[in-house]
Amino acid sequence: LETAQTARTINELSTVIRLCERVINANPGNNLAPFARRLAAWAHNRRGELLIEADQAADALDQFQAAIELDPQNSLAIHNRAVTLAQQNDFDAALIDFNRVIELNPGLAIAYRNRGELLAAQGKLDDAIADYSRAIESLPDDAELRRARAHALQQQDQFELARSDLDRSIQIAPNE
């Protein structure tokens, strides 16, 4: 546990994963195995995040996948995989993952925001606006989110609503 608390690098996270694998493989029925699986999943996900920062998306996807295999309820790893897939233009797979994240964690505003961005890019503006609105419920002072919804509204010729969002965005962040 101490190793996990101080792990900051890919190599240190690899050590955490190896230790967890020892616990899991030693006796899969022991009481520590579920904890070790969740901890290893966390370490894989964190390694994936570091790989994204290093511009190694393919390796990061492998880490997110490993995390999800260890802990299928790990909404953070699923979300990270969805974002990475969307950035690689694999919109269908990303949408499946965003839907799963929202199913697991319906209050996660960032998942609605990111799914909204994906839907807007696909031209599904009604669904995008609904997701932006849901995200705004939790993040009412997010100027960028307001601008994203305004853009989608403008594309649907809902100019007054778009203007309202833009006005609010300017109030929130007048220098942007």
Accessible surface in RSA format (square Angstrom, percent):
REM  Atomic radii and reference values for relative SASA: ProtOr
REM  Chains: A
REM  Algorithm: Lee & Richards
REM  Probe-radius: 1.40
REM  Slices: 20
REM RES _ NUM      All-atoms   Total-Side   Main-Chain    Non-polar    All polar
REM                ABS   REL    ABS   REL    ABS   REL    ABS   REL    ABS   REL
RES LEU A   1   133.98  74.6  93.66  67.0  40.31 101.3  93.82  65.9  40.15 108.1
RES GLU A   2   135.72  77.9 130.09  98.4   5.63  13.4  43.72  84.6  92.00  75.1
RES THR A   3    50.70  36.1  45.73  46.4   4.97  11.9  20.91  28.1  29.80  45.0
RES ALA A   4     8.84   8.1   4.84   7.5   4.00   9.1   5.05   7.1   3.79  10.0
RES GLN A   5   117.57  65.7  98.57  72.0  19.00  45.2  38.75  82.5  78.83  59.8
RES THR A   6    84.48  60.1  76.08  77.1   8.40  20.0  60.48  81.2  24.00  36.3
RES ALA A   7     5.75   5.3   0.00   0.0   5.75  13.1   1.07   1.5   4.69  12.4
RES ARG A   8   163.69  68.7 148.90  75.9  14.79  35.2  70.18  95.9  93.51  56.7
RES THR A   9    68.39  48.6  65.53  66.4   2.87   6.8  65.50  88.0   2.89   4.4
RES ILE A  10    62.41  35.5  59.75  44.5   2.65   6.4  59.75  43.0   2.65   7.2
RES ASN A  11   117.29  80.9 113.59 109.8   3.70   8.9  26.58  64.0  90.71  87.7
RES GLU A  12    73.79  42.4  71.49  54.1   2.31   5.5  30.10  58.2  43.69  35.7
RES LEU A  13     0.09   0.1   0.09   0.1   0.00   0.0   0.09   0.1   0.00   0.0
RES SER A  14    18.11  15.3  17.56  23.4   0.55   1.3  11.43  24.3   6.68   9.4
RES THR A  15    47.20  33.6  47.20  47.8   0.00   0.0  32.42  43.5  14.78  22.3
RES VAL A  16     3.24   2.1   2.76   2.5   0.48   1.2   3.24   2.8   0.00   0.0
RES ILE A  17     8.35   4.7   8.35   6.2   0.00   0.0   8.35   6.0   0.00   0.0
RES ARG A  18   123.27  51.8 121.44  61.9   1.82   4.3  54.78  74.9  68.48  41.5
RES LEU A  19    72.11  40.2  70.93  50.7   1.18   3.0  71.17  50.0   0.94   2.5
RES CYS A  20     7.01   5.3   4.79   5.3   2.23   5.2   2.20   5.6   4.81   5.2
RES GLU A  21    77.54  44.5  77.04  58.3   0.50   1.2  24.44  47.3  53.10  43.4
RES ARG A  22   155.92  65.5 148.30  75.6   7.62  18.1  62.68  85.7  93.24  56.5
RES VAL A  23    49.43  32.5  45.47  41.2   3.95   9.5  49.43  42.9   0.00   0.0
RES ILE A  24    21.76  12.4  21.76  16.2   0.00   0.0  21.76  15.7   0.00   0.0
RES ASN A  25   113.36  78.2  89.21  86.2  24.14  58.1  28.71  69.1  84.64  81.8
RES ALA A  26    82.91  76.2  41.90  64.7  41.02  93.3  54.33  76.5  28.59  75.7
RES ASN A  27    81.62  56.3  79.86  77.2   1.76   4.2  17.18  41.3  64.44  62.3
RES PRO A  28    99.78  72.7  84.25  76.8  15.53  56.5  84.72  69.9  15.06  93.6
RES GLY A  29    68.92  85.0   0.00   N/A  68.92  85.0  38.77 106.4  30.15  67.5
RES ASN A  30    41.24  28.4  30.28  29.3  10.96  26.4  26.45  63.7  14.79  14.3
RES ASN A  31   146.62 101.1 122.47 118.4  24.14  58.1  34.49  83.0 112.13 108.4
RES LEU A  32   111.23  61.9 111.17  79.5   0.05   0.1 111.17  78.1   0.05   0.1
RES ALA A  33     4.62   4.2   4.62   7.1   0.00   0.0   4.62   6.5   0.00   0.0
RES PRO A  34    69.91  51.0  66.28  60.4   3.63  13.2  69.43  57.3   0.48   3.0
RES PHE A  35    85.71  42.9  85.22  52.8   0.49   1.3  85.22  51.7   0.49   1.4
RES ALA A  36     4.04   3.7   3.50   5.4   0.54   1.2   4.04   5.7   0.00   0.0
RES ARG A  37    89.96  37.8  89.96  45.9   0.00   0.0  26.00  35.5  63.96  38.8
RES ARG A  38   128.25  53.8 123.42  62.9   4.83  11.5  52.66  72.0  75.59  45.8
RES LEU A  39    31.80  17.7  27.59  19.7   4.21  10.6  31.17  21.9   0.63   1.7
RES ALA A  40     0.24   0.2   0.24   0.4   0.00   0.0   0.24   0.3   0.00   0.0
RES ALA A  41     0.00   0.0   0.00   0.0   0.00   0.0   0.00   0.0   0.00   0.0
RES TRP A  42    95.09  38.2  93.81  45.4   1.28   3.0  70.65  37.7  24.44  39.7
RES ALA A  43     0.00   0.0   0.00   0.0   0.00   0.0   0.00   0.0   0.00   0.0
RES HIS A  44    17.87   9.8  17.87  12.4   0.00   0.0  12.85  13.2   5.02   5.8
RES ASN A  45     3.27   2.3   3.27   3.2   0.00   0.0   0.54   1.3   2.73   2.6
RES ARG A  46    75.15  31.6  75.15  38.3   0.00   0.0  17.27  23.6  57.88  35.1
RES ARG A  47    35.39  14.9  35.39  18.0   0.00   0.0   1.94   2.6  33.45  20.3
RES GLY A  48     0.00   0.0   0.00   N/A   0.00   0.0   0.00   0.0   0.00   0.0
RES GLU A  49    42.82  24.6  39.68  30.0   3.14   7.5  19.12  37.0  23.70  19.3
RES LEU A  50    28.05  15.6  24.44  17.5   3.61   9.1  24.44  17.2   3.61   9.7
RES LEU A  51    17.82   9.9  17.82  12.7   0.00   0.0  17.82  12.5   0.00   0.0
RES ILE A  52    61.23  34.8  51.17  38.1  10.06  24.2  51.32  37.0   9.92  26.9
RES GLU A  53   131.38  75.4  92.96  70.3  38.41  91.5  48.50  93.8  82.88  67.7
RES ALA A  54    53.39  49.1  27.62  42.6  25.77  58.6  39.43  55.5  13.95  37.0
RES ASP A  55   133.18  93.3 111.12 110.6  22.06  52.2  31.39  73.9 101.79 101.5
RES GLN A  56    77.17  43.2  70.34  51.4   6.83  16.3  26.68  56.8  50.49  38.3
RES ALA A  57    31.39  28.9  26.91  41.5   4.48  10.2  26.96  38.0   4.43  11.7
RES ALA A  58    70.23  64.6  63.56  98.1   6.67  15.2  65.25  91.9   4.99  13.2
RES ASP A  59    69.92  49.0  68.75  68.4   1.17   2.8  12.13  28.5  57.79  57.6
RES ALA A  60     0.00   0.0   0.00   0.0   0.00   0.0   0.00   0.0   0.00   0.0
RES LEU A  61    31.78  17.7  30.25  21.6   1.52   3.8  30.53  21.4   1.24   3.3
RES ASP A  62    92.35  64.7  85.39  85.0   6.96  16.5  23.08  54.3  69.27  69.1
RES GLN A  63    27.64  15.5  27.64  20.2   0.00   0.0   0.00   0.0  27.64  21.0
RES PHE A  64     1.67   0.8   1.67   1.0   0.00   0.0   1.67   1.0   0.00   0.0
RES GLN A  65    67.17  37.6  67.17  49.1   0.00   0.0  32.62  69.4  34.55  26.2
RES ALA A  66    25.08  23.1  21.85  33.7   3.23   7.3  24.26  34.2   0.82   2.2
RES ALA A  67     0.00   0.0   0.00   0.0   0.00   0.0   0.00   0.0   0.00   0.0
RES ILE A  68    19.62  11.2  19.03  14.2   0.59   1.4  19.03  13.7   0.59   1.6
RES GLU A  69   112.02  64.3  92.59  70.0  19.43  46.3  40.80  78.9  71.22  58.1
RES LEU A  70    36.66  20.4  31.31  22.4   5.36  13.5  31.41  22.1   5.25  14.1
RES ASP A  71    25.73  18.0  24.37  24.3   1.36   3.2   1.93   4.5  23.80  23.7
RES PRO A  72    76.75  55.9  74.31  67.7   2.44   8.9  74.31  61.4   2.44  15.1
RES GLN A  73   107.90  60.3  94.96  69.4  12.94  30.8  49.76 105.9  58.14  44.1
RES ASN A  74    24.70  17.0  18.33  17.7   6.37  15.3   8.47  20.4  16.23  15.7
RES SER A  75    22.73  19.2  20.73  27.7   2.01   4.6   1.36   2.9  21.38  29.9
RES LEU A  76    93.76  52.2  91.43  65.4   2.33   5.9  93.12  65.4   0.64   1.7
RES ALA A  77     0.00   0.0   0.00   0.0   0.00   0.0   0.00   0.0   0.00   0.0
RES ILE A  78     4.14   2.4   4.14   3.1   0.00   0.0   4.14   3.0   0.00   0.0
RES HIS A  79    15.24   8.3  15.24  10.6   0.00   0.0   9.84  10.1   5.40   6.3
RES ASN A  80    23.97  16.5  22.28  21.5   1.68   4.1   3.44   8.3  20.52  19.8
RES ARG A  81    46.23  19.4  46.23  23.6   0.00   0.0  10.78  14.7  35.45  21.5
RES ALA A  82     0.00   0.0   0.00   0.0   0.00   0.0   0.00   0.0   0.00   0.0
RES VAL A  83    43.02  28.3  42.10  38.1   0.92   2.2  42.96  37.3   0.06   0.1
RES THR A  84     3.44   2.4   3.44   3.5   0.00   0.0   0.61   0.8   2.83   4.3
RES LEU A  85    22.95  12.8  22.95  16.4   0.00   0.0  22.95  16.1   0.00   0.0
RES ALA A  86    21.94  20.2  16.83  26.0   5.11  11.6  17.21  24.2   4.73  12.5
RES GLN A  87   127.37  71.2  93.92  68.6  33.45  79.6  45.67  97.2  81.69  62.0
RES GLN A  88    84.19  47.1  57.43  42.0  26.76  63.7  32.40  69.0  51.79  39.3
RES ASN A  89   110.86  76.4  90.99  87.9  19.87  47.8  20.86  50.2  89.99  87.0
RES ASP A  90    63.06  44.2  57.57  57.3   5.49  13.0  18.93  44.5  44.13  44.0
RES PHE A  91    63.64  31.8  60.82  37.7   2.82   7.3  60.82  36.9   2.82   8.1
RES ASP A  92   106.84  74.8 102.36 101.9   4.48  10.6  31.92  75.1  74.92  74.7
RES ALA A  93    31.94  29.4  27.36  42.2   4.57  10.4  30.03  42.3   1.91   5.1
RES ALA A  94     0.00   0.0   0.00   0.0   0.00   0.0   0.00   0.0   0.00   0.0
RES LEU A  95    33.78  18.8  33.78  24.2   0.00   0.0  33.78  23.7   0.00   0.0
RES ILE A  96   119.94  68.3 117.36  87.4   2.58   6.2 118.49  85.3   1.45   3.9
RES ASP A  97     7.24   5.1   7.24   7.2   0.00   0.0   0.29   0.7   6.96   6.9
RES PHE A  98     2.41   1.2   2.41   1.5   0.00   0.0   2.41   1.5   0.00   0.0
RES ASN A  99    64.86  44.7  59.52  57.5   5.34  12.9  24.61  59.2  40.25  38.9
RES ARG A 100    71.29  29.9  69.03  35.2   2.26   5.4  33.75  46.1  37.54  22.8
RES VAL A 101     0.00   0.0   0.00   0.0   0.00   0.0   0.00   0.0   0.00   0.0
RES ILE A 102    18.48  10.5  17.72  13.2   0.76   1.8  17.72  12.8   0.76   2.1
RES GLU A 103   121.49  69.8  92.81  70.2  28.68  68.3  45.66  88.3  75.83  61.9
RES LEU A 104    49.30  27.5  18.50  13.2  30.80  77.4  21.20  14.9  28.10  75.6
RES ASN A 105    56.56  39.0  54.77  52.9   1.79   4.3   6.94  16.7  49.62  48.0
RES PRO A 106    72.97  53.2  72.85  66.4   0.12   0.4  72.94  60.2   0.03   0.2
RES GLY A 107    56.31  69.4   0.00   N/A  56.31  69.4  35.11  96.3  21.20  47.5
RES LEU A 108    52.78  29.4  49.79  35.6   2.98   7.5  52.78  37.1   0.00   0.0
RES ALA A 109    11.48  10.6   7.15  11.0   4.33   9.8   8.69  12.2   2.79   7.4
RES ILE A 110    70.67  40.2  68.76  51.2   1.90   4.6  68.76  49.5   1.90   5.2
RES ALA A 111     0.00   0.0   0.00   0.0   0.00   0.0   0.00   0.0   0.00   0.0
RES TYR A 112    13.93   6.5  13.93   7.9   0.00   0.0   8.69   6.5   5.24   6.5
RES ARG A 113    25.82  10.8  25.82  13.2   0.00   0.0   3.97   5.4  21.84  13.2
RES ASN A 114    24.43  16.8  21.57  20.8   2.85   6.9   3.77   9.1  20.66  20.0
RES ARG A 115    43.21  18.1  43.21  22.0   0.00   0.0   2.66   3.6  40.55  24.6
RES GLY A 116     0.00   0.0   0.00   N/A   0.00   0.0   0.00   0.0   0.00   0.0
RES GLU A 117    73.60  42.3  66.80  50.5   6.80  16.2  27.53  53.3  46.07  37.6
RES LEU A 118     7.38   4.1   2.38   1.7   5.00  12.6   6.84   4.8   0.54   1.4
RES LEU A 119    11.29   6.3  11.29   8.1   0.00   0.0  11.29   7.9   0.00   0.0
RES ALA A 120    27.14  25.0  15.69  24.2  11.46  26.1  16.04  22.6  11.10  29.4
RES ALA A 121    74.93  68.9  31.69  48.9  43.24  98.4  44.47  62.6  30.46  80.7
RES GLN A 122    54.76  30.6  20.86  15.2  33.90  80.7  19.64  41.8  35.12  26.6
RES GLY A 123    53.15  65.5   0.00   N/A  53.15  65.5  28.19  77.4  24.95  55.9
RES LYS A 124    90.63  44.2  82.34  50.5   8.29  19.7  61.18  55.1  29.45  31.4
RES LEU A 125    27.30  15.2  24.25  17.3   3.05   7.7  24.25  17.0   3.05   8.2
RES ASP A 126   101.86  71.4  91.66  91.2  10.20  24.1  32.70  77.0  69.16  69.0
RES ASP A 127    78.55  55.0  76.05  75.7   2.49   5.9  11.97  28.2  66.58  66.4
RES ALA A 128     0.00   0.0   0.00   0.0   0.00   0.0   0.00   0.0   0.00   0.0
RES ILE A 129    25.72  14.6  25.72  19.2   0.00   0.0  25.72  18.5   0.00   0.0
RES ALA A 130    60.84  55.9  47.89  73.9  12.95  29.5  55.35  78.0   5.49  14.5
RES ASP A 131     7.67   5.4   7.67   7.6   0.00   0.0   0.00   0.0   7.67   7.6
RES TYR A 132     6.85   3.2   6.85   3.9   0.00   0.0   0.19   0.1   6.65   8.2
RES SER A 133    35.39  29.9  33.26  44.4   2.12   4.9  24.75  52.7  10.63  14.9
RES ARG A 134    97.41  40.9  94.70  48.3   2.71   6.4  20.39  27.9  77.02  46.7
RES ALA A 135     0.00   0.0   0.00   0.0   0.00   0.0   0.00   0.0   0.00   0.0
RES ILE A 136    12.79   7.3  12.29   9.2   0.50   1.2  12.29   8.9   0.50   1.4
RES GLU A 137   129.83  74.5  95.95  72.6  33.88  80.7  47.96  92.8  81.87  66.8
RES SER A 138    66.84  56.5  38.61  51.5  28.23  65.0  21.62  46.0  45.22  63.4
RES LEU A 139    64.65  36.0  61.19  43.8   3.46   8.7  64.65  45.4   0.00   0.0
RES PRO A 140    64.94  47.3  64.88  59.1   0.05   0.2  64.88  53.6   0.05   0.3
RES ASP A 141    90.43  63.3  75.13  74.8  15.30  36.2  30.36  71.4  60.07  59.9
RES ASP A 142    32.61  22.8  25.35  25.2   7.26  17.2  13.36  31.5  19.25  19.2
RES ALA A 143     8.34   7.7   4.38   6.8   3.96   9.0   4.38   6.2   3.96  10.5
RES GLU A 144    98.62  56.6  96.41  72.9   2.21   5.3  26.90  52.0  71.72  58.6
RES LEU A 145     0.40   0.2   0.21   0.1   0.19   0.5   0.40   0.3   0.00   0.0
RES ARG A 146    34.61  14.5  34.61  17.6   0.00   0.0   0.00   0.0  34.61  21.0
RES ARG A 147    79.93  33.6  76.49  39.0   3.44   8.2  42.62  58.2  37.31  22.6
RES ALA A 148    27.26  25.1  16.10  24.8  11.16  25.4  24.68  34.8   2.58   6.8
RES ARG A 149    41.21  17.3  41.21  21.0   0.00   0.0   3.30   4.5  37.91  23.0
RES ALA A 150     1.21   1.1   0.68   1.1   0.53   1.2   0.91   1.3   0.30   0.8
RES HIS A 151   109.57  59.9 104.30  72.5   5.26  13.5  75.68  78.0  33.89  39.4
RES ALA A 152     1.17   1.1   0.98   1.5   0.19   0.4   1.06   1.5   0.10   0.3
RES LEU A 153     9.08   5.1   9.08   6.5   0.00   0.0   9.08   6.4   0.00   0.0
RES GLN A 154    80.77  45.2  80.47  58.8   0.30   0.7  28.42  60.5  52.35  39.7
RES GLN A 155    93.51  52.3  63.28  46.3  30.23  72.0  17.99  38.3  75.52  57.3
RES GLN A 156    55.86  31.2  32.57  23.8  23.30  55.5  19.15  40.8  36.72  27.8
RES ASP A 157   104.02  72.9  85.65  85.3  18.37  43.4  20.96  49.3  83.06  82.8
RES GLN A 158    65.23  36.5  57.48  42.0   7.75  18.5  29.41  62.6  35.82  27.2
RES PHE A 159   114.31  57.2 108.14  67.0   6.17  16.1 108.67  65.9   5.65  16.2
RES GLU A 160   133.57  76.7 126.73  95.9   6.84  16.3  64.97 125.7  68.60  56.0
RES LEU A 161   102.83  57.3 100.60  72.0   2.23   5.6 100.76  70.8   2.07   5.6
RES ALA A 162     4.64   4.3   4.64   7.2   0.00   0.0   4.64   6.5   0.00   0.0
RES ARG A 163   148.03  62.2 146.57  74.7   1.46   3.5  40.39  55.2 107.64  65.2
RES SER A 164    65.79  55.6  57.55  76.8   8.23  19.0  25.92  55.2  39.86  55.8
RES ASP A 165     3.94   2.8   3.81   3.8   0.13   0.3   0.58   1.4   3.37   3.4
RES LEU A 166    78.00  43.4  77.93  55.8   0.06   0.2  77.93  54.7   0.06   0.2
RES ASP A 167    64.87  45.4  62.14  61.9   2.73   6.4  22.76  53.6  42.11  42.0
RES ARG A 168    80.40  33.8  79.18  40.4   1.22   2.9  26.54  36.3  53.86  32.6
RES SER A 169     2.83   2.4   2.63   3.5   0.19   0.4   0.75   1.6   2.07   2.9
RES ILE A 170   106.83  60.8 105.64  78.7   1.19   2.9 106.56  76.7   0.27   0.7
RES GLN A 171   125.92  70.4  96.76  70.7  29.15  69.4  38.34  81.6  87.58  66.4
RES ILE A 172    46.87  26.7  18.14  13.5  28.73  69.2  23.99  17.3  22.88  62.1
RES ALA A 173    16.28  15.0   9.89  15.3   6.39  14.5  14.48  20.4   1.80   4.8
RES PRO A 174    95.18  69.4  69.28  63.2  25.90  94.2  69.28  57.2  25.90 161.0
RES ASN A 175   150.46 103.8 113.83 110.0  36.63  88.2  36.87  88.7 113.59 109.8
RES GLU A 176   142.12  81.6  79.23  59.9  62.89 149.7  67.07 129.7  75.05  61.3
END  Absolute sums over single chains surface
CHAIN  1 A     9751.7       8373.8       1377.9       5141.6       4610.1
END  Absolute sums over all chains
TOTAL          9751.7       8373.8       1377.9       5141.6       4610.1
